[in-house]
């Protein structure tokens, strides 16, 4: 057997010393998606990834960037999860919207109670955030969704207000003068209600699936092995 050349020997040594999996950190031959393990655990609680449950929908988790607390509520690797039953309904809505040239964009779905507490501490207004003393938001059970409309290619369209704009503009009963915005709000609310969701008075983007079926329970970040941002 021939002795390996110095260059080949260095290559072999580098291969043997490189970890196969890195858990999403460092450098490795096979980089694990940190969200994949969370998604696997989530299935035990009937939570599924929106990217799989609602193909064609766009995901823009605003709380990865900032929140009413002035800080992100989620780390970048946080997956967008929703209860399986609610995800099926969102899928039907998204298919119906395509006929009108629109698609759903999800801003928030399942929300860990740990994040909800941080949001409540920042807002402390029950019109917009459910007090933890009242049993937390349905977001914490995966059956509430914050969303908007976009074009099917993801292009934004005008809606009544920005996300988490806690003002009269955010009300689900649009009273503005723009007829196109009115049509979009009515289309979104009609399709969501037909699918089984309900609206709330204070936020046009918020929908609750009070008819969700199958193992509905509050799920904590720790249940899924999710690390929360430092307070």
GROMACS elastic network, one bead per residue, 0.5 to 0.9 nm:
[ bonds ]
;  ai    aj funct       b0    kb
    2     5     6  0.88272   500
    4     7     6  0.80142   500
    4     8     6  0.59403   500
    4     9     6  0.58553   500
    5     8     6  0.52224   500
    5     9     6  0.61148   500
    5    10     6  0.86820   500
    6     9     6  0.50417   500
    6    10     6  0.62349   500
    6    11     6  0.87064   500
    7    10     6  0.52272   500
    7    11     6  0.63643   500
    7    12     6  0.88158   500
    8    11     6  0.50280   500
    8    12     6  0.62201   500
    8    13     6  0.85857   500
    9    12     6  0.51712   500
    9    13     6  0.61625   500
    9    14     6  0.86149   500
   10    13     6  0.50818   500
   10    14     6  0.61293   500
   10    15     6  0.86515   500
   11    14     6  0.51274   500
   11    15     6  0.62318   500
   11    16     6  0.87300   500
   12    15     6  0.51205   500
   12    16     6  0.62473   500
   12    17     6  0.86489   500
   13    16     6  0.52430   500
   13    17     6  0.61905   500
   13    18     6  0.86751   500
   14    17     6  0.52310   500
   14    18     6  0.61402   500
   15    18     6  0.53788   500
   15    19     6  0.84243   500
   15    29     6  0.87751   500
   16    19     6  0.78547   500
   18    21     6  0.88484   500
   18    27     6  0.78420   500
   18    28     6  0.60099   500
   18    29     6  0.70859   500
   19    22     6  0.65346   500
   19    27     6  0.77610   500
   19    28     6  0.52628   500
   19    29     6  0.68291   500
   19    30     6  0.81957   500
   20    28     6  0.55035   500
   20    29     6  0.51479   500
   20    30     6  0.54078   500
   20    31     6  0.77483   500
   21    24     6  0.79811   500
   21    25     6  0.89780   500
   21    27     6  0.85328   500
   21    28     6  0.57507   500
   21    29     6  0.67355   500
   21    30     6  0.51285   500
   21    31     6  0.55669   500
   21    32     6  0.62505   500
   22    25     6  0.53399   500
   22    26     6  0.61456   500
   22    27     6  0.65749   500
   22    28     6  0.55865   500
   22    29     6  0.82723   500
   22    30     6  0.71574   500
   22    31     6  0.55704   500
   22    32     6  0.63545   500
   23    26     6  0.82512   500
   23    30     6  0.89578   500
   23    31     6  0.63898   500
   23    33     6  0.69967   500
   23    34     6  0.63057   500
   24    27     6  0.83867   500
   24    28     6  0.88198   500
   24    31     6  0.55062   500
   24    32     6  0.51016   500
   24    33     6  0.58541   500
   24    34     6  0.57157   500
   25    28     6  0.83832   500
   25    31     6  0.77355   500
   25    32     6  0.84703   500
   26    31     6  0.86735   500
   27    30     6  0.85538   500
   27    31     6  0.75067   500
   28    31     6  0.58752   500
   31    34     6  0.89669   500
   32    35     6  0.86267   500
   32    36     6  0.77430   500
   32    37     6  0.88887   500
   33    36     6  0.53606   500
   33    37     6  0.76377   500
   33    77     6  0.83955   500
   34    37     6  0.62086   500
   34    38     6  0.72519   500
   34    77     6  0.63404   500
   34    78     6  0.84196   500
   35    38     6  0.51463   500
   35    39     6  0.61823   500
   35    40     6  0.87384   500
   35    77     6  0.58504   500
   35    78     6  0.63908   500
   35    79     6  0.57794   500
   35   226     6  0.89474   500
   36    39     6  0.51316   500
   36    40     6  0.63073   500
   36    41     6  0.87908   500
   36    79     6  0.85076   500
   37    40     6  0.51457   500
   37    41     6  0.63576   500
   37    42     6  0.85868   500
   37   224     6  0.82414   500
   37   225     6  0.83188   500
   38    41     6  0.51939   500
   38    42     6  0.60118   500
   38    43     6  0.88878   500
   38    78     6  0.84198   500
   38    79     6  0.76802   500
   38   224     6  0.54287   500
   38   225     6  0.65451   500
   38   226     6  0.70452   500
   39    43     6  0.65945   500
   39    47     6  0.78738   500
   39    48     6  0.66699   500
   39    49     6  0.64924   500
   39    79     6  0.74302   500
   39    81     6  0.79017   500
   39   224     6  0.80280   500
   40    43     6  0.56495   500
   40    44     6  0.77142   500
   40    48     6  0.85926   500
   40   224     6  0.86548   500
   41    44     6  0.57463   500
   41    45     6  0.76537   500
   41    47     6  0.87117   500
   41   223     6  0.79633   500
   41   224     6  0.56235   500
   41   225     6  0.81897   500
   42    45     6  0.54059   500
   42    46     6  0.65396   500
   42    47     6  0.50069   500
   42    48     6  0.64522   500
   42    49     6  0.85007   500
   42    81     6  0.80195   500
   42   219     6  0.88518   500
   42   223     6  0.83142   500
   42   224     6  0.61835   500
   43    47     6  0.51818   500
   43    48     6  0.60340   500
   43    84     6  0.85876   500
   44    47     6  0.73669   500
   45    48     6  0.87620   500
   45    83     6  0.81948   500
   45   215     6  0.69198   500
   45   216     6  0.76476   500
   45   217     6  0.74007   500
   45   218     6  0.88523   500
   45   219     6  0.74014   500
   46    82     6  0.82943   500
   46    83     6  0.56705   500
   46    84     6  0.55511   500
   46    85     6  0.82209   500
   46   142     6  0.88295   500
   46   214     6  0.73420   500
   46   215     6  0.65310   500
   46   216     6  0.75042   500
   46   217     6  0.89386   500
   47    81     6  0.59527   500
   47    82     6  0.52455   500
   47    84     6  0.55073   500
   47    85     6  0.88344   500
   47    87     6  0.88105   500
   47   110     6  0.82046   500
   47   141     6  0.88351   500
   47   142     6  0.68661   500
   48    51     6  0.86932   500
   48    52     6  0.75264   500
   48    53     6  0.67598   500
   48    80     6  0.83639   500
   48    81     6  0.53347   500
   48    82     6  0.55468   500
   48    83     6  0.61614   500
   48    84     6  0.56523   500
   48    87     6  0.75559   500
   49    52     6  0.54776   500
   49    53     6  0.61628   500
   49    54     6  0.84199   500
   49    79     6  0.68690   500
   49    80     6  0.58206   500
   49    82     6  0.64983   500
   49    83     6  0.88017   500
   49    84     6  0.86966   500
   49    87     6  0.85298   500
   50    54     6  0.54455   500
   50    55     6  0.77834   500
   50    57     6  0.80907   500
   50    59     6  0.80053   500
   50    79     6  0.83576   500
   50    80     6  0.57794   500
   50    81     6  0.55376   500
   50    82     6  0.62737   500
   50    87     6  0.67765   500
   50   106     6  0.84901   500
   50   109     6  0.86342   500
   51    54     6  0.57525   500
   51    55     6  0.59478   500
   51    56     6  0.80415   500
   51    57     6  0.72556   500
   51    58     6  0.79420   500
   51    59     6  0.76110   500
   51    79     6  0.89617   500
   51    80     6  0.75671   500
   51    81     6  0.85360   500
   52    55     6  0.58952   500
   53    82     6  0.85506   500
   53    84     6  0.76710   500
   53    87     6  0.55262   500
   53    88     6  0.65954   500
   53    90     6  0.81526   500
   53    91     6  0.66753   500
   54    57     6  0.57737   500
   54    58     6  0.88213   500
   54    87     6  0.64632   500
   54    88     6  0.73892   500
   54    89     6  0.88762   500
   54    90     6  0.64098   500
   54    92     6  0.83881   500
   54    94     6  0.73268   500
   54   104     6  0.89881   500
   55    58     6  0.84608   500
   55    91     6  0.71414   500
   55    94     6  0.83358   500
   56    91     6  0.86560   500
   56    94     6  0.73981   500
   56    95     6  0.83645   500
   56   103     6  0.71087   500
   56   104     6  0.80045   500
   56   152     6  0.78941   500
   57    90     6  0.89755   500
   57    91     6  0.82840   500
   57    94     6  0.67793   500
   57   103     6  0.58806   500
   57   104     6  0.50182   500
   57   105     6  0.57794   500
   57   106     6  0.73731   500
   57   152     6  0.84367   500
   57   154     6  0.87065   500
   58   103     6  0.74887   500
   58   104     6  0.61715   500
   58   106     6  0.61851   500
   58   107     6  0.89278   500
   58   150     6  0.83851   500
   58   154     6  0.69144   500
   59    80     6  0.75343   500
   59   104     6  0.83948   500
   59   105     6  0.54640   500
   59   107     6  0.64597   500
   59   108     6  0.84590   500
   60    63     6  0.88507   500
   60    64     6  0.87013   500
   60    80     6  0.89555   500
   60   105     6  0.67311   500
   60   106     6  0.59211   500
   60   107     6  0.51597   500
   60   108     6  0.78785   500
   61    64     6  0.58346   500
   61    65     6  0.77791   500
   61    74     6  0.86463   500
   61    78     6  0.89475   500
   61    79     6  0.88720   500
   61    80     6  0.73338   500
   61   106     6  0.68990   500
   61   108     6  0.56392   500
   61   109     6  0.86933   500
   62    65     6  0.55329   500
   62    66     6  0.65170   500
   62    67     6  0.73955   500
   62    72     6  0.82969   500
   62    73     6  0.89923   500
   62    74     6  0.89980   500
   62   107     6  0.57061   500
   62   108     6  0.71821   500
   62   163     6  0.82530   500
   63    66     6  0.51141   500
   63    67     6  0.54772   500
   63    71     6  0.81871   500
   63    72     6  0.52621   500
   63    73     6  0.52253   500
   63    74     6  0.58884   500
   63    75     6  0.86883   500
   63   107     6  0.80116   500
   63   108     6  0.76346   500
   64    67     6  0.82005   500
   64    71     6  0.86479   500
   64    72     6  0.50588   500
   64    73     6  0.61092   500
   64    75     6  0.59093   500
   64    76     6  0.59824   500
   64    77     6  0.89634   500
   64    78     6  0.80033   500
   65    71     6  0.74506   500
   65    72     6  0.51831   500
   65    73     6  0.79917   500
   65    74     6  0.80193   500
   65    75     6  0.87942   500
   65    76     6  0.85296   500
   66    69     6  0.75844   500
   66    70     6  0.58302   500
   66    73     6  0.69468   500
   66    74     6  0.87425   500
   67    70     6  0.53443   500
   67    71     6  0.56528   500
   67    72     6  0.57571   500
   67    73     6  0.67288   500
   67   119     6  0.74125   500
   67   122     6  0.88203   500
   67   164     6  0.81505   500
   68    71     6  0.74798   500
   68    72     6  0.89368   500
   68   119     6  0.65651   500
   68   120     6  0.89956   500
   68   122     6  0.60503   500
   68   123     6  0.66466   500
   68   164     6  0.76432   500
   69    72     6  0.78309   500
   69    73     6  0.83440   500
   69   118     6  0.70469   500
   69   119     6  0.61714   500
   69   120     6  0.86852   500
   69   121     6  0.77268   500
   69   123     6  0.74807   500
   70   122     6  0.83529   500
   71   229     6  0.88621   500
   71   231     6  0.84045   500
   72    75     6  0.73234   500
   72   229     6  0.72586   500
   73   114     6  0.88228   500
   73   115     6  0.55879   500
   73   116     6  0.84466   500
   73   118     6  0.75099   500
   73   119     6  0.79156   500
   73   228     6  0.73078   500
   73   229     6  0.64580   500
   73   231     6  0.89645   500
   74    77     6  0.80685   500
   74    78     6  0.61550   500
   74   115     6  0.75007   500
   74   227     6  0.85150   500
   74   228     6  0.61947   500
   74   229     6  0.61921   500
   75    78     6  0.55522   500
   75   226     6  0.89228   500
   75   227     6  0.75574   500
   75   228     6  0.65228   500
   75   229     6  0.60326   500
   76    79     6  0.83914   500
   78    81     6  0.89787   500
   78   226     6  0.75125   500
   78   227     6  0.87055   500
   80   106     6  0.83862   500
   80   107     6  0.88350   500
   80   108     6  0.71805   500
   80   109     6  0.65367   500
   80   110     6  0.70648   500
   80   111     6  0.89492   500
   81    84     6  0.89005   500
   81    87     6  0.88134   500
   81   108     6  0.86083   500
   81   109     6  0.61366   500
   81   110     6  0.53778   500
   81   111     6  0.83802   500
   81   142     6  0.70372   500
   82    85     6  0.83335   500
   82    86     6  0.66148   500
   82    87     6  0.60131   500
   82   109     6  0.56646   500
   82   110     6  0.53337   500
   82   139     6  0.86512   500
   82   141     6  0.83379   500
   82   143     6  0.65120   500
   82   144     6  0.80617   500
   82   145     6  0.79421   500
   83    86     6  0.52711   500
   83    87     6  0.60642   500
   83    88     6  0.87689   500
   83   109     6  0.87297   500
   83   110     6  0.76348   500
   83   141     6  0.73998   500
   83   143     6  0.57120   500
   83   144     6  0.88145   500
   83   212     6  0.79133   500
   83   213     6  0.89542   500
   83   214     6  0.88142   500
   83   216     6  0.77857   500
   84    87     6  0.50313   500
   84    88     6  0.64048   500
   84    89     6  0.89303   500
   84   142     6  0.85298   500
   84   143     6  0.88651   500
   84   212     6  0.84754   500
   84   213     6  0.85653   500
   84   214     6  0.82234   500
   85    88     6  0.53352   500
   85    89     6  0.67088   500
   85    90     6  0.89221   500
   85   143     6  0.82669   500
   85   209     6  0.86882   500
   85   211     6  0.87185   500
   85   212     6  0.54368   500
   85   213     6  0.59908   500
   85   214     6  0.72706   500
   86    89     6  0.51641   500
   86    90     6  0.62410   500
   86    91     6  0.86462   500
   86   142     6  0.79200   500
   86   143     6  0.60143   500
   86   144     6  0.82792   500
   86   145     6  0.88446   500
   86   196     6  0.88249   500
   86   197     6  0.86334   500
   86   208     6  0.89848   500
   86   209     6  0.63400   500
   86   211     6  0.86239   500
   86   212     6  0.60534   500
   86   213     6  0.84529   500
   87    90     6  0.50079   500
   87    91     6  0.61553   500
   87    92     6  0.87814   500
   87   143     6  0.87287   500
   88    91     6  0.50966   500
   88    92     6  0.65717   500
   88    93     6  0.88874   500
   89    92     6  0.51594   500
   89    93     6  0.63425   500
   89    94     6  0.86684   500
   89   192     6  0.82134   500
   89   195     6  0.56702   500
   89   196     6  0.74886   500
   89   197     6  0.85613   500
   89   209     6  0.89001   500
   90    94     6  0.60562   500
   90    95     6  0.85876   500
   90   104     6  0.84195   500
   90   192     6  0.78218   500
   90   195     6  0.76882   500
   91    94     6  0.51506   500
   91    95     6  0.62870   500
   91    96     6  0.87348   500
   92    95     6  0.52046   500
   92    96     6  0.63201   500
   92    97     6  0.86995   500
   92   191     6  0.89092   500
   92   195     6  0.73806   500
   93    96     6  0.51192   500
   93    97     6  0.61473   500
   93    98     6  0.87719   500
   93   103     6  0.86983   500
   93   104     6  0.82185   500
   93   188     6  0.85486   500
   93   191     6  0.59927   500
   93   192     6  0.64571   500
   93   194     6  0.86658   500
   93   195     6  0.68528   500
   94    97     6  0.50476   500
   94    98     6  0.64050   500
   94   102     6  0.79665   500
   94   103     6  0.56532   500
   94   104     6  0.59668   500
   95    98     6  0.53339   500
   95    99     6  0.73344   500
   95   103     6  0.79567   500
   96    99     6  0.57336   500
   96   100     6  0.74745   500
   96   102     6  0.87747   500
   96   103     6  0.87939   500
   96   191     6  0.76503   500
   97   100     6  0.52681   500
   97   101     6  0.64903   500
   97   102     6  0.51069   500
   97   103     6  0.57167   500
   97   104     6  0.78169   500
   97   149     6  0.88894   500
   97   152     6  0.87705   500
   97   187     6  0.83724   500
   97   188     6  0.81393   500
   97   191     6  0.80618   500
   98   102     6  0.51475   500
   98   103     6  0.59979   500
   98   151     6  0.86724   500
   98   152     6  0.67562   500
   99   102     6  0.74469   500
  100   103     6  0.87465   500
  101   150     6  0.86172   500
  101   151     6  0.59642   500
  101   152     6  0.58759   500
  102   149     6  0.63314   500
  102   150     6  0.55599   500
  102   153     6  0.84205   500
  102   154     6  0.85574   500
  103   148     6  0.85126   500
  103   149     6  0.57988   500
  103   150     6  0.54211   500
  103   151     6  0.58378   500
  103   152     6  0.50759   500
  103   153     6  0.81832   500
  103   154     6  0.75398   500
  104   147     6  0.66951   500
  104   148     6  0.59359   500
  104   149     6  0.50148   500
  104   150     6  0.62844   500
  104   151     6  0.85068   500
  104   152     6  0.84178   500
  104   154     6  0.88653   500
  105   146     6  0.87603   500
  105   147     6  0.55198   500
  105   148     6  0.52899   500
  105   149     6  0.58629   500
  105   150     6  0.64372   500
  105   154     6  0.80113   500
  106   109     6  0.72673   500
  106   145     6  0.73135   500
  106   146     6  0.61703   500
  106   148     6  0.66796   500
  106   149     6  0.88176   500
  107   145     6  0.76933   500
  107   146     6  0.53272   500
  107   147     6  0.51990   500
  107   148     6  0.76022   500
  107   163     6  0.79962   500
  107   205     6  0.88295   500
  108   111     6  0.72680   500
  108   139     6  0.82193   500
  108   144     6  0.83835   500
  108   145     6  0.58276   500
  108   147     6  0.69822   500
  109   139     6  0.59768   500
  109   140     6  0.84233   500
  109   142     6  0.60982   500
  109   143     6  0.73502   500
  109   144     6  0.59095   500
  109   146     6  0.62167   500
  109   147     6  0.85064   500
  110   138     6  0.82371   500
  110   140     6  0.55364   500
  110   141     6  0.64048   500
  110   143     6  0.70855   500
  110   144     6  0.70480   500
  110   145     6  0.74556   500
  110   219     6  0.85589   500
  111   114     6  0.82125   500
  111   115     6  0.65614   500
  111   116     6  0.66742   500
  111   137     6  0.84356   500
  111   138     6  0.85968   500
  111   139     6  0.51470   500
  111   141     6  0.76757   500
  111   142     6  0.70384   500
  111   144     6  0.89067   500
  111   219     6  0.84885   500
  111   220     6  0.85026   500
  111   221     6  0.85509   500
  112   115     6  0.53260   500
  112   116     6  0.64150   500
  112   117     6  0.88515   500
  112   139     6  0.78554   500
  112   140     6  0.54575   500
  112   141     6  0.84904   500
  112   218     6  0.84193   500
  112   219     6  0.65881   500
  112   220     6  0.51962   500
  112   221     6  0.52755   500
  112   222     6  0.88459   500
  113   117     6  0.61360   500
  113   118     6  0.86754   500
  113   132     6  0.82757   500
  113   136     6  0.70871   500
  113   137     6  0.82219   500
  113   139     6  0.85138   500
  113   140     6  0.56740   500
  113   218     6  0.79682   500
  113   219     6  0.74802   500
  113   220     6  0.58559   500
  113   221     6  0.73849   500
  114   117     6  0.53738   500
  114   118     6  0.66774   500
  114   119     6  0.89495   500
  114   220     6  0.71131   500
  114   221     6  0.70125   500
  114   228     6  0.77842   500
  115   118     6  0.51582   500
  115   119     6  0.63085   500
  115   120     6  0.87104   500
  115   221     6  0.86863   500
  115   228     6  0.77457   500
  116   120     6  0.61078   500
  116   121     6  0.85508   500
  116   129     6  0.82399   500
  116   130     6  0.85088   500
  116   131     6  0.87993   500
  116   132     6  0.77640   500
  116   136     6  0.74147   500
  116   137     6  0.75800   500
  116   139     6  0.85322   500
  116   140     6  0.77178   500
  117   120     6  0.50659   500
  117   121     6  0.61095   500
  117   122     6  0.86471   500
  117   131     6  0.80587   500
  117   132     6  0.65612   500
  117   136     6  0.83276   500
  118   121     6  0.51632   500
  118   122     6  0.64026   500
  118   123     6  0.88621   500
  118   231     6  0.82748   500
  119   122     6  0.51996   500
  119   123     6  0.62473   500
  119   124     6  0.80769   500
  119   129     6  0.74226   500
  120   123     6  0.51608   500
  120   124     6  0.50632   500
  120   125     6  0.75486   500
  120   126     6  0.85238   500
  120   129     6  0.59633   500
  120   130     6  0.71912   500
  120   131     6  0.63629   500
  120   132     6  0.75566   500
  121   124     6  0.57221   500
  121   131     6  0.89799   500
  122   125     6  0.89755   500
  123   126     6  0.84218   500
  123   128     6  0.78697   500
  123   129     6  0.70654   500
  124   127     6  0.89113   500
  124   128     6  0.83685   500
  124   129     6  0.69678   500
  124   130     6  0.84333   500
  124   131     6  0.73443   500
  125   128     6  0.58303   500
  125   129     6  0.60239   500
  125   130     6  0.78327   500
  125   131     6  0.80847   500
  126   129     6  0.50306   500
  126   130     6  0.52561   500
  126   131     6  0.62862   500
  127   130     6  0.75311   500
  127   166     6  0.88385   500
  127   201     6  0.86257   500
  127   202     6  0.63427   500
  127   203     6  0.89004   500
  128   164     6  0.83452   500
  128   166     6  0.70214   500
  128   202     6  0.65527   500
  128   203     6  0.73812   500
  129   132     6  0.89892   500
  129   136     6  0.87463   500
  129   137     6  0.74928   500
  130   133     6  0.83478   500
  130   134     6  0.68217   500
  130   135     6  0.78374   500
  130   136     6  0.58073   500
  130   137     6  0.54685   500
  130   138     6  0.89235   500
  131   134     6  0.53069   500
  131   135     6  0.71315   500
  131   136     6  0.60467   500
  131   137     6  0.77946   500
  132   135     6  0.53037   500
  132   137     6  0.76208   500
  133   136     6  0.69740   500
  134   137     6  0.84743   500
  135   138     6  0.87646   500
  136   139     6  0.80497   500
  136   140     6  0.68209   500
  136   218     6  0.88144   500
  137   140     6  0.56844   500
  137   141     6  0.76643   500
  137   144     6  0.79306   500
  138   141     6  0.51793   500
  138   142     6  0.65517   500
  138   143     6  0.57499   500
  138   144     6  0.53259   500
  138   145     6  0.88215   500
  138   208     6  0.71297   500
  138   209     6  0.85832   500
  138   210     6  0.88742   500
  138   218     6  0.82912   500
  139   142     6  0.50192   500
  139   143     6  0.58355   500
  139   145     6  0.68178   500
  139   146     6  0.89612   500
  139   208     6  0.83317   500
  139   218     6  0.87666   500
  140   143     6  0.77911   500
  140   144     6  0.80154   500
  140   217     6  0.82431   500
  140   218     6  0.54907   500
  140   219     6  0.62496   500
  140   220     6  0.76606   500
  141   144     6  0.76120   500
  141   216     6  0.63655   500
  141   217     6  0.54142   500
  141   219     6  0.61500   500
  142   145     6  0.77775   500
  142   216     6  0.80460   500
  142   217     6  0.83635   500
  142   218     6  0.79124   500
  142   219     6  0.81676   500
  143   207     6  0.84592   500
  143   208     6  0.59985   500
  143   209     6  0.52323   500
  143   210     6  0.73287   500
  143   212     6  0.69738   500
  143   216     6  0.83002   500
  144   197     6  0.87516   500
  144   206     6  0.70830   500
  144   207     6  0.56181   500
  144   209     6  0.61335   500
  144   210     6  0.86247   500
  145   205     6  0.79554   500
  145   206     6  0.58087   500
  145   207     6  0.53912   500
  145   208     6  0.66047   500
  145   209     6  0.83464   500
  146   163     6  0.84424   500
  146   203     6  0.89325   500
  146   204     6  0.87646   500
  146   205     6  0.51570   500
  146   207     6  0.64722   500
  147   163     6  0.85835   500
  147   204     6  0.88338   500
  147   205     6  0.51600   500
  147   206     6  0.66700   500
  147   207     6  0.81129   500
  148   157     6  0.89945   500
  148   159     6  0.77963   500
  148   163     6  0.87178   500
  148   188     6  0.81549   500
  148   204     6  0.86939   500
  148   205     6  0.59767   500
  148   206     6  0.89626   500
  149   154     6  0.88610   500
  149   156     6  0.73926   500
  149   157     6  0.68400   500
  149   158     6  0.86517   500
  149   159     6  0.78911   500
  149   184     6  0.76745   500
  149   185     6  0.87587   500
  149   188     6  0.75787   500
  150   153     6  0.76865   500
  150   154     6  0.54065   500
  150   155     6  0.55584   500
  150   157     6  0.55352   500
  150   158     6  0.87290   500
  151   154     6  0.51361   500
  151   155     6  0.50069   500
  151   156     6  0.64324   500
  151   157     6  0.69749   500
  152   155     6  0.72901   500
  157   181     6  0.85263   500
  158   161     6  0.81511   500
  158   180     6  0.81031   500
  158   181     6  0.62419   500
  158   184     6  0.87095   500
  159   162     6  0.76324   500
  159   180     6  0.86854   500
  159   181     6  0.54026   500
  159   182     6  0.82708   500
  159   184     6  0.74356   500
  159   185     6  0.73579   500
  160   169     6  0.60588   500
  160   170     6  0.65416   500
  160   171     6  0.83411   500
  160   172     6  0.87675   500
  160   174     6  0.69481   500
  160   175     6  0.89548   500
  160   176     6  0.76028   500
  160   178     6  0.89503   500
  160   181     6  0.65613   500
  160   182     6  0.82296   500
  160   185     6  0.80261   500
  160   204     6  0.77956   500
  161   164     6  0.83797   500
  161   165     6  0.64508   500
  161   167     6  0.88069   500
  161   169     6  0.57746   500
  161   170     6  0.57445   500
  161   171     6  0.89921   500
  161   204     6  0.85654   500
  162   165     6  0.54615   500
  162   169     6  0.88039   500
  162   170     6  0.78298   500
  163   166     6  0.85121   500
  163   170     6  0.81878   500
  163   203     6  0.88170   500
  163   205     6  0.73733   500
  164   167     6  0.87343   500
  164   170     6  0.78074   500
  164   203     6  0.80719   500
  164   205     6  0.88236   500
  165   168     6  0.86755   500
  165   169     6  0.75669   500
  165   170     6  0.62028   500
  165   203     6  0.87034   500
  166   169     6  0.78196   500
  166   170     6  0.63097   500
  166   171     6  0.88771   500
  166   202     6  0.81392   500
  166   203     6  0.81248   500
  167   170     6  0.56121   500
  167   171     6  0.76066   500
  167   202     6  0.82827   500
  168   171     6  0.55739   500
  168   202     6  0.76572   500
  169   172     6  0.85098   500
  169   174     6  0.75440   500
  169   175     6  0.81804   500
  169   176     6  0.81248   500
  169   202     6  0.89184   500
  169   203     6  0.86462   500
  169   204     6  0.88335   500
  170   173     6  0.85517   500
  170   174     6  0.81738   500
  170   201     6  0.87267   500
  170   202     6  0.61127   500
  170   204     6  0.57781   500
  170   205     6  0.79759   500
  171   174     6  0.64434   500
  171   175     6  0.85997   500
  171   200     6  0.81829   500
  171   201     6  0.56415   500
  171   204     6  0.54816   500
  171   205     6  0.89087   500
  172   185     6  0.81090   500
  172   189     6  0.87452   500
  172   199     6  0.71456   500
  172   200     6  0.66871   500
  172   201     6  0.53001   500
  172   202     6  0.61305   500
  172   203     6  0.53658   500
  172   205     6  0.75664   500
  172   206     6  0.85307   500
  173   185     6  0.86870   500
  173   201     6  0.70555   500
  173   202     6  0.85730   500
  173   203     6  0.89069   500
  173   204     6  0.73899   500
  174   177     6  0.88044   500
  174   181     6  0.84039   500
  174   182     6  0.65617   500
  174   185     6  0.74794   500
  174   186     6  0.88611   500
  174   204     6  0.81017   500
  175   178     6  0.89664   500
  175   182     6  0.82497   500
  176   179     6  0.82528   500
  176   181     6  0.82494   500
  176   182     6  0.76789   500
  177   181     6  0.84137   500
  177   182     6  0.80072   500
  178   181     6  0.54841   500
  178   182     6  0.63816   500
  178   183     6  0.88880   500
  179   183     6  0.62148   500
  179   184     6  0.87310   500
  180   183     6  0.51018   500
  180   184     6  0.62965   500
  180   185     6  0.86850   500
  181   184     6  0.51232   500
  181   185     6  0.61528   500
  181   186     6  0.85472   500
  182   185     6  0.52191   500
  182   186     6  0.61290   500
  182   187     6  0.85171   500
  183   186     6  0.51815   500
  183   187     6  0.60256   500
  183   188     6  0.85579   500
  184   187     6  0.50472   500
  184   188     6  0.60515   500
  184   189     6  0.84927   500
  185   188     6  0.51887   500
  185   189     6  0.60497   500
  185   190     6  0.84011   500
  185   204     6  0.77400   500
  186   189     6  0.51996   500
  186   190     6  0.58773   500
  186   191     6  0.85286   500
  187   190     6  0.52012   500
  187   191     6  0.62180   500
  187   192     6  0.85146   500
  188   191     6  0.54565   500
  188   192     6  0.60826   500
  188   193     6  0.85219   500
  189   192     6  0.51403   500
  189   193     6  0.59391   500
  189   194     6  0.84197   500
  189   197     6  0.86926   500
  189   198     6  0.83828   500
  189   199     6  0.74638   500
  189   204     6  0.84834   500
  189   207     6  0.88175   500
  190   193     6  0.52897   500
  190   194     6  0.61149   500
  190   195     6  0.86576   500
  191   194     6  0.50663   500
  191   195     6  0.62379   500
  191   196     6  0.88277   500
  191   197     6  0.88536   500
  192   195     6  0.51011   500
  192   196     6  0.64995   500
  192   197     6  0.54040   500
  192   198     6  0.74005   500
  192   199     6  0.85747   500
  192   207     6  0.77711   500
  193   196     6  0.50710   500
  193   198     6  0.57751   500
  193   199     6  0.78062   500
  193   207     6  0.88358   500
  194   197     6  0.73080   500
  195   209     6  0.88743   500
  196   208     6  0.85778   500
  196   209     6  0.62571   500
  196   210     6  0.75179   500
  196   211     6  0.63687   500
  196   212     6  0.83011   500
  197   207     6  0.58970   500
  197   208     6  0.52747   500
  197   210     6  0.66711   500
  197   211     6  0.75263   500
  198   206     6  0.86181   500
  198   207     6  0.55362   500
  198   208     6  0.52324   500
  198   209     6  0.65001   500
  198   210     6  0.73461   500
  199   202     6  0.89257   500
  199   203     6  0.79078   500
  199   204     6  0.72500   500
  199   205     6  0.83567   500
  199   206     6  0.63867   500
  199   208     6  0.65833   500
  200   203     6  0.60769   500
  200   204     6  0.72484   500
  200   205     6  0.88998   500
  200   206     6  0.66934   500
  200   207     6  0.69475   500
  200   208     6  0.80825   500
  201   204     6  0.73908   500
  202   206     6  0.86331   500
  203   206     6  0.55519   500
  203   207     6  0.86347   500
  204   207     6  0.81136   500
  208   211     6  0.87232   500
  209   212     6  0.55995   500
  210   213     6  0.88090   500
  212   216     6  0.77458   500
  213   216     6  0.70749   500
  219   222     6  0.83351   500
  219   223     6  0.64572   500
  219   224     6  0.80418   500
  220   223     6  0.52718   500
  220   224     6  0.71883   500
  220   225     6  0.89934   500
  220   226     6  0.86418   500
  221   224     6  0.55387   500
  221   225     6  0.62445   500
  221   227     6  0.70097   500
  221   228     6  0.74640   500
  222   226     6  0.57337   500
  222   227     6  0.74607   500
  223   226     6  0.76436   500
  228   231     6  0.85811   500
